[in-house]
Structures are given as structure tokens and as C-alpha cells.
Amino acid sequence: MSALDKLFESKEFSKYTVKSYKTQFNKLTKKLGKDIENATEKEIIEASITEPNINTQQAVLNIALVIK
């Protein structure tokens, strides 16, 4: 069970939030090449700043904060 699955079990989220969280979770996990919970803060920040859009950078950081 992934950290994201555990999060969805602990609270109720709208279907749009779930979709957004899954998208950002997958994007960040792919960029890191490992689980978010095993990544350092520096690795997460470095992965997020590779996104061209500031709003996407924020969304990627938000999912990391929610997971950690």
C-alpha cells in the first residue's frame, strides 16, 4: 500500500482532489525515481523546480508535504 493510498483511507476527499493528488504524486515519484517518503527535502525541491509552471511546482511541493 502506497503512502497515497494510506492518505485516501485516512480522510475523505472529493474526486477532483483525488485525481489531482494522484497526478502530482505520480509526477513527483517519477522525477525522484523513488518513493516520496524516502526522498530528502533537497531532492524534492530540486525535482519540483524542474517544472516550468510555478503553479505546478507548488502542487508538486504540496503533495510531498501531505505525504511526508
C-alpha positions in Angstrom: 0.0 0.0 0.0 1.5 3.3 -1.0 1.6 6.5 1.1 -1.1 7.9 -1.2 -3.4 5.0 -0.6 -3.0 5.4 3.2 -3.8 9.1 2.9 -7.0 8.4 1.0 -8.0 5.9 3.7 -7.5 8.4 6.5 -9.7 11.2 5.1 -12.5 11.8 2.6 -11.5 13.8 -0.5 -13.5 15.0 -3.5 -13.0 13.1 -6.7 -11.2 16.1 -8.1 -8.7 16.3 -5.2 -8.0 12.6 -5.5 -7.3 12.9 -9.3 -5.1 15.9 -8.7 -3.2 14.3 -5.8 -2.6 11.1 -7.9 -1.3 13.1 -10.8 1.1 15.1 -8.7 2.1 12.0 -6.7 3.0 10.0 -9.9 4.8 13.0 -11.4 7.0 13.5 -8.3 7.6 9.8 -7.8 8.8 9.5 -11.4 11.1 12.6 -11.2 12.6 11.3 -7.9 13.0 7.8 -9.0 11.9 6.6 -5.6 9.2 6.9 -3.0 8.4 10.4 -1.8 8.7 9.4 1.9 12.3 8.2 1.2 13.4 11.4 -0.5 15.1 14.2 1.2 13.8 17.7 1.2 16.5 18.8 -1.1 15.7 16.1 -3.6 12.0 17.1 -3.5 12.8 20.8 -4.1 15.2 20.0 -6.9 12.6 17.8 -8.6 9.8 20.4 -8.2 11.8 23.3 -9.7 12.2 21.4 -12.9 8.5 22.1 -13.6 8.1 25.1 -16.0 5.0 26.4 -14.3 5.1 27.9 -10.8 1.6 26.5 -10.0 2.7 23.0 -10.9 5.8 23.5 -8.8 3.6 24.4 -5.9 1.3 21.4 -6.5 4.3 19.0 -6.5 5.6 20.5 -3.2 2.1 20.3 -1.7 1.8 16.6 -2.4 5.2 16.0 -0.9 4.1 17.9 2.3 0.9 15.9 2.5 2.7 12.6 2.1 5.6 13.3 4.5 
